[in-house]
């Protein structure tokens, strides 16, 4: 666990160091006369990455729990399959919504 936290800390530091030139860029207006916030893309990328990681953990937990229950009681496999697919569909819908919100952040981050 300690190595994972160290890796996350290193990734955050590297990301902030590499993002500094983007924040120092000139702030000339674009075609519409507005200024684009350079950090909006970074925030949207981090949000999308966290969304996908969370969805991966969620799908893993759903599949592990369903397979474990089927292995313990094979006669309930047909009763477990339908709720498992319904929960996975709800999780996928929430993930898609979060990704759309993250992509919209890039377009809205103007002032």
HELIX and SHEET records of a PDB file:
HELIX    1   1 UNK A    2  UNK A   23  1                                  22    
HELIX    2   2 UNK A   39  UNK A   72  1                                  34    
HELIX    3   3 UNK A   74  UNK A   76  5                                   3    
HELIX    4   4 UNK A   77  UNK A  108  1                                  32    
END                                                                             
